[in-house]
Amino acid sequence: MLGPPKLRCLDRPVAVSLEALVPPDNFYRHLDAKLDLGFVRELVRDRYAGDGRPSVDPVIFFKLQLVMFFEGVRSERQLIASASLNLAHRWYLGYHLDEPLPDHSSLTRIRDRYGLAVFRRFFERVVELCQEAGLVWGKELLFDATKVRANASVDSLRPRLHEVAREHLDDLFAADPGAASATANAAPAGAMATQSDAATPTPLPVPSAPDAQAAELSDEPARWDLLAECRLDPNRPGRHGYRRTSDLRVSTTDPDAAPMSSGGRTTLGYHDHYVVDGGRKRIILCALVTPADVMENQPMLDLLWRVRFRWRLRPKRAIGDTTDGTVQNIRALEEAGIRAYVPLPDWEQRTPFYGPSRFTYDPDRDQYRCPQGQPLRRRAANYTDDVVVYRADAATCNACPVKTACTASGRGRMVQRSFHAAYLEQVRAYHATPAYQKAMRKRAVWVEPLFGEAKQWHGLRRFRLRGLPKVNTEGLLTAAGQNLKRWLAATGWGRRHGPCGSLFPARPSPPAVPAPGSHRRCRTTRRLARPFSTG
């Protein structure tokens, strides 16, 4: 029969224990049992004074950050609201039903107090846990970066000179608020002061002591630390007269964000760089966020040395994409005894004329031979680009029957050879080996799914914070959370679902070969496009 309507009686006091309300197989019970966050108190101890009002427990702060990651929450206000209603969250944080959680605004102040260094040490501690659990292989490193949109619009771009002048005026008049009015009404006094200064004799230079002179001569500009600054030197000169857009325009909303192309349109954003271990668990060994005007290949060597030194690894191979295949990177890798498994730029497809592979180099005579057998002799050495220039005789080249397919220049065909061509030839020889081909297939399913996971499930499509230190904090927490998912799966959670999908990735299948004439992706290929399995 039809039952009676349910009566609402919600104001009746009930004697209940939060411990009894959370199921024993809940994810946060496993997280609390396996991950001891007591170490964070030592990380932040020097950030607090010896006396004063007690702060929020640092362990609670980092637990809230983990809840934000695992639940895919994008706002700290939403995080506190969700944690207040979720029994499992309250149990994990240690707050009873009648205890108020910290205010969401206090989380922002705590994050600013800790600074980027604390979150870096937190990320490193997570990697240490993975290393202690045997999840780090260390024989192979994979490098990649992805574009992440900034929390700013391109409409906020202004000429940089305008912003520099405004900041200078703000700093100039901040110390003396009445300086502007005093300057406007004190023209005669200013003239008298100028005359008085002119009457004061200029002191002659006094020879300094030999020790002081030696100190001045020995002073050298300090090396720019890319990993500490998270960016390249903003005063670095451009190459070949190229002017970066970030040199001319700056965002008033997020001054550290740089214009980038995303989906066919210009946006403001950053590059999130990952160094991933080649082991089966795909542990992220280093994460760095730089402005979008920093090319993906520029931090590669700094990240490599950091990973080798910090985790005491001796990798045999470094795998990257074509962007990473610069001469500087290849030379450094090969000299360190690490095989550079990177694709080289295909210059044959970038020009309608004969490519460099059509010309044969003669090391005995130090010259090239064109397809018609004519020599291209050495003309000059360009030490800026580290290349030697070889050029054919102009008269011979202009009379050649295949000149239209070779060059449009009337001065003869020119070919450049790198100073470090031996390293490039060594890398080119790797391309024919099965190990290199396996590494390229592996890279397609090793690093890209990590970025897809972070963007689809953990909000990395767009940073919610602004400023280079803060977006690095957000990137480090995301990378640490991804490592924790693999560590938790290896320490007993297995393939069971977590709060936001499976904690452990389904092993990707090899891409199926489509039928001839078919332009649709097969079911297996579509499955590869998803970062993790949700079933």
C-alpha positions as CSV (number, residue, x, y, z in Angstrom):
1,M,0.0,0.0,0.0
2,L,1.0,3.6,-0.3
3,G,3.0,4.8,2.7
4,P,2.2,8.0,4.6
5,P,4.1,11.2,3.8
6,K,7.5,11.5,5.5
7,L,7.4,13.9,8.5
8,R,10.2,16.4,8.8
9,C,11.7,16.4,12.3
10,L,15.2,17.9,12.0
11,D,15.5,19.9,15.2
12,R,15.5,16.8,17.4
13,P,18.9,16.4,19.1
14,V,20.6,13.1,18.3
15,A,23.6,11.6,20.1
16,V,25.8,10.5,17.3
17,S,29.5,10.1,16.8
18,L,31.2,11.4,13.7
19,E,33.5,8.4,13.8
20,A,30.5,6.1,13.4
21,L,29.1,8.1,10.5
22,V,32.1,7.8,8.2
23,P,32.3,4.4,6.5
24,P,35.4,2.3,7.3
25,D,36.3,2.0,3.6
26,N,36.1,5.8,2.9
27,F,38.9,7.3,0.9
28,Y,39.8,9.9,3.4
29,R,40.2,7.2,6.1
30,H,42.8,5.6,3.9
31,L,44.5,9.0,3.2
32,D,44.6,9.8,6.9
33,A,46.0,6.4,7.8
34,K,48.8,6.4,5.1
35,L,49.8,10.1,4.9
36,D,51.2,11.7,8.0
37,L,51.3,15.4,7.5
38,G,53.1,16.2,10.8
39,F,56.2,17.1,8.8
40,V,54.6,20.4,7.6
41,R,54.8,21.9,11.1
42,E,58.6,21.9,10.8
43,L,58.4,23.3,7.3
44,V,56.5,26.4,8.5
45,R,57.9,26.9,12.0
46,D,60.1,29.8,10.9
47,R,57.2,31.6,9.3
48,Y,55.6,32.3,12.7
49,A,56.6,34.5,15.7
50,G,57.3,33.1,19.1
51,D,54.3,34.7,20.7
52,G,50.9,36.2,19.7
53,R,47.6,34.7,18.7
54,P,47.7,31.0,17.8
55,S,47.3,30.3,14.1
56,V,45.4,27.7,12.3
57,D,47.1,24.3,12.5
58,P,49.4,24.0,9.4
59,V,48.3,20.4,9.1
60,I,44.7,21.5,8.7
61,F,45.7,24.0,6.0
62,F,47.5,21.3,3.9
63,K,44.6,18.9,4.5
64,L,42.3,21.5,3.1
65,Q,44.5,21.9,0.1
66,L,44.4,18.1,-0.5
67,V,40.6,18.1,-0.2
68,M,40.5,20.9,-2.8
69,F,42.7,18.8,-5.1
70,F,40.9,15.5,-4.7
71,E,37.4,17.0,-5.0
72,G,38.3,19.3,-7.9
73,V,37.1,22.4,-6.1
74,R,38.2,25.7,-7.7
75,S,37.4,28.2,-4.9
76,E,38.5,28.3,-1.3
77,R,35.1,29.8,-0.4
78,Q,33.5,26.8,-2.0
79,L,36.0,24.5,-0.3
80,I,35.0,25.6,3.2
81,A,31.3,25.5,2.3
82,S,31.7,21.9,1.0
83,A,33.9,20.7,3.8
84,S,31.4,22.1,6.4
85,L,28.6,19.9,4.9
86,N,30.7,16.8,4.1
87,L,31.0,14.3,7.0
88,A,34.1,12.7,5.5
89,H,35.8,16.0,5.1
90,R,35.0,17.0,8.7
91,W,36.4,13.6,9.9
92,Y,39.6,14.0,7.9
93,L,40.1,17.6,9.2
94,G,39.3,16.6,12.8
95,Y,36.4,19.0,13.2
96,H,33.3,17.8,15.0
97,L,29.8,18.6,13.8
98,D,29.5,21.7,16.0
99,E,33.0,23.1,15.4
100,P,33.3,25.9,12.8
101,L,35.9,25.5,10.1
102,P,38.5,28.2,9.5
103,D,37.3,31.2,7.4
104,H,38.1,31.0,3.7
105,S,40.0,34.3,3.8
106,S,42.4,32.9,6.4
107,L,43.6,30.3,3.8
108,T,44.7,33.1,1.5
109,R,46.7,34.9,4.2
110,I,48.3,31.6,5.3
111,R,49.3,30.8,1.7
112,D,50.9,34.2,1.4
113,R,52.7,33.8,4.7
114,Y,54.2,30.4,3.8
115,G,55.6,31.5,0.4
116,L,56.7,29.4,-2.6
117,A,59.6,27.8,-0.8
118,V,57.3,25.9,1.7
119,F,55.2,24.5,-1.1
120,R,58.3,23.4,-3.0
121,R,59.5,21.5,0.1
122,F,56.0,19.9,0.4
123,F,56.2,18.7,-3.2
124,E,59.7,17.3,-2.6
125,R,58.5,15.5,0.5
126,V,55.8,13.8,-1.6
127,V,58.4,12.8,-4.2
128,E,60.5,11.4,-1.3
129,L,57.5,9.2,-0.3
130,C,57.2,7.9,-3.8
131,Q,61.0,7.2,-4.0
132,E,60.9,5.4,-0.6
133,A,58.0,3.3,-1.9
134,G,60.0,2.2,-5.0
135,L,57.9,4.1,-7.5
136,V,60.8,6.1,-9.1
137,W,62.8,4.3,-11.7
138,G,65.3,7.0,-12.6
139,K,66.8,5.5,-15.8
140,E,64.7,7.7,-18.1
141,L,63.4,11.2,-17.9
142,L,60.6,12.8,-20.0
143,F,60.3,16.5,-20.5
144,D,57.2,18.4,-21.6
145,A,55.2,21.5,-21.0
146,T,51.6,22.7,-21.5
147,K,49.9,26.0,-21.8
148,V,47.7,27.2,-19.0
149,R,45.5,30.2,-19.3
150,A,46.0,33.0,-16.7
151,N,43.3,34.5,-14.6
152,A,43.4,37.7,-16.7
153,S,42.0,39.0,-20.0
154,V,43.9,40.3,-23.0
155,D,41.9,43.5,-22.6
156,S,44.0,44.3,-19.5
157,L,47.2,44.7,-21.6
158,R,48.6,48.2,-21.4
159,P,51.8,49.7,-22.8
160,R,54.6,48.8,-20.4
161,L,56.1,52.3,-20.5
162,H,52.8,53.7,-19.1
163,E,52.9,51.2,-16.2
164,V,56.5,51.9,-15.5
165,A,55.9,55.6,-15.4
166,R,52.9,55.2,-13.1
167,E,54.8,52.9,-10.7
168,H,57.7,55.4,-10.6
169,L,55.4,58.3,-9.8
170,D,53.6,56.2,-7.1
171,D,57.0,55.3,-5.5
172,L,58.2,58.9,-5.8
173,F,55.3,60.5,-4.0
174,A,54.5,57.7,-1.6
175,A,57.3,58.7,0.8
176,D,56.2,62.4,0.9
177,P,52.4,62.9,0.1
178,G,52.9,66.7,0.0
179,A,55.7,66.6,-2.4
180,A,53.5,67.2,-5.4
181,S,51.9,70.4,-4.0
182,A,55.2,71.6,-2.6
183,T,56.8,71.1,-6.0
184,A,54.1,73.1,-7.8
185,N,54.4,76.1,-5.4
186,A,58.2,76.2,-5.0
187,A,59.6,77.2,-8.3
188,P,61.7,80.1,-7.0
189,A,63.0,78.1,-4.2
190,G,63.9,75.4,-6.6
191,A,65.8,77.9,-8.8
192,M,67.7,79.2,-5.7
193,A,68.6,75.6,-4.7
194,T,69.9,75.0,-8.2
195,Q,72.1,78.1,-8.0
196,S,73.3,76.9,-4.6
197,D,74.1,73.5,-5.9
198,A,76.0,75.0,-8.8
199,A,78.1,77.1,-6.5
200,T,79.1,74.0,-4.5
201,P,82.4,72.6,-5.9
202,T,82.3,69.1,-7.4
203,P,84.6,66.7,-5.4
204,L,87.4,65.2,-7.4
205,P,87.6,61.4,-7.7
206,V,89.9,59.9,-5.1
207,P,92.0,56.9,-6.0
208,S,90.7,53.9,-4.1
209,A,92.8,51.4,-2.3
210,P,94.3,48.5,-4.3
211,D,92.1,46.0,-2.4
212,A,89.0,48.0,-3.3
213,Q,90.1,48.2,-7.0
214,A,90.7,44.5,-7.1
215,A,87.2,43.9,-5.5
216,E,85.6,46.1,-8.1
217,L,87.4,44.3,-11.0
218,S,86.6,40.9,-9.6
219,D,82.8,41.6,-9.2
220,E,80.9,39.7,-11.8
221,P,77.2,39.7,-12.4
222,A,75.5,36.9,-10.6
223,R,74.2,34.0,-12.7
224,W,70.5,34.3,-13.3
225,D,68.7,31.4,-11.4
226,L,65.9,30.3,-13.6
227,L,64.5,27.8,-11.2
228,A,64.5,30.3,-8.3
229,E,63.1,33.3,-10.3
230,C,60.7,31.0,-12.4
231,R,61.4,33.2,-15.4
232,L,64.2,34.4,-17.6
233,D,66.0,37.7,-17.1
234,P,63.5,40.4,-18.2
235,N,66.5,42.6,-19.2
236,R,67.9,40.0,-21.5
237,P,68.5,41.3,-25.1
238,G,66.4,40.0,-27.9
239,R,67.9,37.9,-30.7
240,H,68.4,39.4,-34.2
241,G,66.4,42.5,-33.2
242,Y,63.3,40.5,-32.2
243,R,61.1,42.3,-29.6
244,R,59.0,40.3,-27.4
245,T,55.4,41.3,-26.9
246,S,55.9,41.2,-23.1
247,D,58.6,43.8,-23.5
248,L,56.1,46.3,-24.9
249,R,52.8,45.4,-23.2
250,V,51.9,44.2,-19.7
251,S,48.7,43.1,-18.0
252,T,47.4,45.3,-15.2
253,T,45.6,42.3,-13.8
254,D,48.4,39.8,-13.8
255,P,51.7,41.4,-14.7
256,D,53.6,38.1,-14.9
257,A,51.3,36.5,-17.5
258,A,52.4,36.8,-21.1
259,P,50.4,36.6,-24.4
260,M,50.3,33.2,-26.0
261,S,48.3,31.5,-28.8
262,S,45.7,29.1,-27.5
263,G,43.1,27.5,-29.7
264,G,43.7,29.9,-32.5
265,R,43.3,33.0,-30.4
266,T,45.6,35.1,-28.2
267,T,45.2,34.8,-24.5
268,L,47.3,35.5,-21.4
269,G,48.9,32.5,-19.8
270,Y,51.9,30.5,-18.5
271,H,53.8,27.3,-19.4
272,D,53.7,24.5,-16.9
273,H,56.8,22.3,-17.2
274,Y,56.9,18.7,-16.0
275,V,59.9,16.3,-15.6
276,V,58.4,12.8,-15.4
277,D,60.1,9.6,-14.4
278,G,60.1,6.9,-17.1
279,G,58.9,4.2,-14.6
280,R,55.5,2.6,-14.8
281,K,54.1,4.9,-12.1
282,R,55.0,8.1,-14.0
283,I,56.0,10.1,-11.0
284,I,56.5,13.9,-11.5
285,L,60.0,14.7,-10.3
286,C,59.9,18.4,-10.9
287,A,57.3,21.0,-11.8
288,L,57.9,24.6,-12.8
289,V,55.6,27.4,-14.1
290,T,57.0,30.1,-16.2
291,P,55.5,33.0,-18.2
292,A,54.4,32.0,-21.7
293,D,57.2,34.0,-23.3
294,V,59.7,31.4,-21.9
295,M,60.1,28.7,-24.6
296,E,59.6,25.1,-23.5
297,N,63.2,24.2,-24.3
298,Q,64.8,26.9,-22.2
299,P,64.3,25.5,-18.7
300,M,65.2,21.9,-19.8
301,L,68.8,21.8,-18.7
302,D,68.1,23.6,-15.4
303,L,65.3,21.1,-14.6
304,L,67.6,18.2,-15.6
305,W,70.4,19.2,-13.3
306,R,68.0,19.9,-10.4
307,V,66.4,16.4,-10.8
308,R,69.8,14.6,-11.0
309,F,71.2,16.4,-8.0
310,R,68.1,16.5,-5.8
311,W,67.0,12.8,-6.3
312,R,70.5,11.4,-7.0
313,L,69.5,9.9,-10.3
314,R,71.7,8.8,-13.2
315,P,69.4,8.8,-16.2
316,K,70.5,7.1,-19.4
317,R,68.0,8.8,-21.7
318,A,66.2,12.2,-21.9
319,I,63.1,12.2,-24.0
320,G,61.6,15.4,-25.4
321,D,59.8,16.8,-28.4
322,T,61.1,18.8,-31.4
323,T,61.1,22.0,-29.4
324,D,63.6,20.5,-26.9
325,G,66.0,19.5,-29.8
326,T,68.2,22.6,-29.7
327,V,71.9,22.4,-30.2
328,Q,72.6,23.6,-26.7
329,N,70.4,21.0,-25.1
330,I,71.7,18.1,-27.2
331,R,75.3,19.1,-26.6
332,A,74.8,19.3,-22.8
333,L,73.0,15.9,-22.7
334,E,75.5,14.1,-24.8
335,E,78.4,15.5,-22.9
336,A,76.8,14.3,-19.6
337,G,76.5,10.8,-21.0
338,I,72.7,11.0,-21.5
339,R,71.2,10.0,-24.8
340,A,69.1,12.8,-26.3
341,Y,66.0,11.2,-27.6
342,V,64.5,14.2,-29.3
343,P,63.2,14.7,-32.8
344,L,65.2,17.2,-34.9
345,P,63.6,19.9,-37.0
346,D,62.7,18.8,-40.5
347,W,64.3,21.5,-42.7
348,E,63.3,19.6,-45.8
349,Q,59.7,20.5,-45.4
350,R,60.2,24.2,-44.5
351,T,61.6,25.3,-47.9
352,P,60.5,24.8,-51.5
353,F,64.2,24.4,-52.4
354,Y,66.7,21.6,-51.9
355,G,67.1,20.8,-48.2
356,P,70.4,20.4,-46.4
357,S,70.3,16.6,-46.8
358,R,70.8,16.9,-50.5
359,F,74.3,18.3,-49.9
360,T,77.2,16.0,-49.0
361,Y,79.8,17.1,-46.6
362,D,83.5,16.2,-47.2
363,P,85.4,16.4,-43.9
364,D,88.8,16.1,-45.5
365,R,88.3,19.2,-47.7
366,D,85.9,20.9,-45.3
367,Q,83.4,21.6,-48.1
368,Y,80.0,20.5,-49.3
369,R,79.0,19.0,-52.7
370,C,75.7,19.9,-54.2
371,P,73.6,17.4,-56.1
372,Q,75.3,18.4,-59.4
373,G,78.8,17.8,-57.9
374,Q,79.8,21.4,-57.5
375,P,81.7,22.4,-54.3
376,L,80.4,24.8,-51.7
377,R,83.5,26.2,-49.9
378,R,83.8,27.6,-46.5
379,R,83.1,31.4,-46.5
380,A,82.7,32.5,-42.9
381,A,82.1,31.4,-39.3
382,N,79.1,32.9,-37.4
383,Y,80.0,32.8,-33.7
384,T,76.7,34.2,-32.7
385,D,74.7,31.2,-34.1
386,D,77.6,28.8,-33.8
387,V,77.5,27.9,-37.5
388,V,80.0,27.8,-40.4
389,V,78.7,29.2,-43.7
390,Y,79.5,27.4,-47.0
391,R,78.6,29.0,-50.3
392,A,78.9,27.9,-53.9
393,D,80.5,30.0,-56.7
394,A,77.9,32.5,-58.0
395,A,78.7,32.1,-61.7
396,T,78.6,28.3,-61.5
397,C,75.4,28.4,-59.5
398,N,73.6,30.8,-61.8
399,A,74.5,28.6,-64.9
400,C,73.3,25.4,-63.2
401,P,70.3,23.8,-65.0
402,V,68.6,23.0,-61.6
403,K,69.1,26.4,-60.0
404,T,65.4,27.1,-59.8
405,A,65.0,24.0,-57.6
406,C,68.0,24.8,-55.5
407,T,68.0,28.5,-54.7
408,A,66.6,31.9,-55.6
409,S,69.8,33.8,-54.7
410,G,72.1,35.3,-57.3
411,R,75.1,35.0,-55.0
412,G,75.2,31.2,-55.0
413,R,73.6,28.6,-52.8
414,M,74.5,28.8,-49.1
415,V,74.6,25.9,-46.6
416,Q,75.2,26.3,-42.8
417,R,76.9,23.7,-40.6
418,S,76.7,23.8,-36.8
419,F,79.9,23.8,-34.8
420,H,78.4,20.8,-32.9
421,A,77.3,18.9,-36.0
422,A,78.9,15.7,-34.6
423,Y,76.3,15.7,-31.7
424,L,73.5,16.3,-34.2
425,E,74.6,13.4,-36.3
426,Q,74.7,11.2,-33.2
427,V,71.1,12.1,-32.3
428,R,70.1,11.6,-35.9
429,A,71.6,8.1,-35.8
430,Y,69.4,7.3,-32.7
431,H,66.3,7.9,-34.8
432,A,66.8,4.6,-36.7
433,T,67.1,2.5,-33.5
434,P,64.1,0.6,-32.0
435,A,64.9,2.1,-28.6
436,Y,64.3,5.6,-30.0
437,Q,61.0,4.6,-31.7
438,K,59.8,3.0,-28.5
439,A,60.7,6.1,-26.5
440,M,58.6,8.3,-28.9
441,R,55.6,6.0,-28.6
442,K,56.1,6.0,-24.8
443,R,56.2,9.8,-24.6
444,A,52.8,10.0,-26.3
445,V,51.1,8.1,-23.5
446,W,53.3,9.1,-20.6
447,V,53.3,12.9,-20.1
448,E,50.4,14.1,-22.1
449,P,47.8,12.1,-20.1
450,L,49.2,13.8,-16.9
451,F,48.4,17.2,-18.3
452,G,45.0,16.0,-19.5
453,E,44.3,14.6,-16.0
454,A,45.3,17.9,-14.4
455,K,43.2,20.0,-16.7
456,Q,40.1,17.8,-16.9
457,W,39.8,16.8,-13.2
458,H,41.9,19.3,-11.2
459,G,41.2,22.7,-12.8
460,L,44.6,23.3,-14.5
461,R,43.0,24.6,-17.7
462,R,43.2,28.0,-16.0
463,F,45.0,29.2,-13.0
464,R,42.8,30.7,-10.3
465,L,45.6,32.7,-8.7
466,R,47.6,35.6,-10.1
467,G,51.3,36.3,-10.0
468,L,54.2,34.0,-10.8
469,P,54.9,32.8,-7.2
470,K,51.2,32.0,-6.6
471,V,50.7,30.1,-9.9
472,N,53.8,28.1,-9.1
473,T,52.2,27.3,-5.7
474,E,49.1,26.1,-7.5
475,G,51.1,24.1,-10.0
476,L,53.2,22.4,-7.3
477,L,50.1,21.5,-5.3
478,T,48.6,19.9,-8.5
479,A,51.7,18.0,-9.3
480,A,52.0,16.8,-5.6
481,G,48.4,15.7,-5.7
482,Q,49.0,13.7,-8.9
483,N,52.0,12.0,-7.3
484,L,49.9,11.2,-4.1
485,K,47.3,9.5,-6.2
486,R,49.8,7.1,-7.5
487,W,51.4,6.7,-4.1
488,L,48.0,6.0,-2.5
489,A,47.2,3.5,-5.2
490,A,50.5,1.7,-4.5
491,T,50.0,1.7,-0.7
492,G,46.8,-0.2,-0.5
493,W,44.0,1.8,-2.2
494,G,44.4,0.0,-5.5
495,R,42.1,0.8,-8.4
496,R,39.2,1.8,-6.3
497,H,37.6,5.1,-7.1
498,G,38.6,8.2,-5.3
499,P,36.6,11.4,-4.8
500,C,37.3,12.6,-8.4
501,G,37.5,9.5,-10.5
502,S,40.0,6.6,-10.4
503,L,43.2,7.3,-8.5
504,F,45.2,4.9,-10.8
505,P,45.3,5.3,-14.6
506,A,44.1,2.5,-16.7
507,R,47.0,1.2,-18.8
508,P,46.7,2.8,-22.2
509,S,46.2,0.4,-25.2
510,P,48.3,0.8,-28.3
511,P,46.6,2.9,-30.9
512,A,44.7,0.9,-33.5
513,V,45.4,1.4,-37.2
514,P,42.4,2.9,-38.9
515,A,41.0,1.2,-42.0
516,P,42.2,2.7,-45.4
517,G,40.1,5.6,-46.4
518,S,38.6,6.0,-42.9
519,H,38.8,9.5,-41.4
520,R,37.1,8.7,-38.1
521,R,39.0,7.8,-35.0
522,C,38.4,4.3,-33.7
523,R,37.1,3.5,-30.3
524,T,40.6,2.7,-28.9
525,T,42.0,6.0,-30.1
526,R,39.1,7.9,-28.5
527,R,39.9,6.0,-25.3
528,L,43.5,7.2,-25.4
529,A,42.3,10.8,-25.6
530,R,40.9,10.5,-22.1
531,P,43.6,10.9,-19.4
532,F,42.2,8.4,-17.0
533,S,39.5,5.7,-17.0
534,T,36.4,6.7,-15.1
535,G,35.0,3.2,-15.0
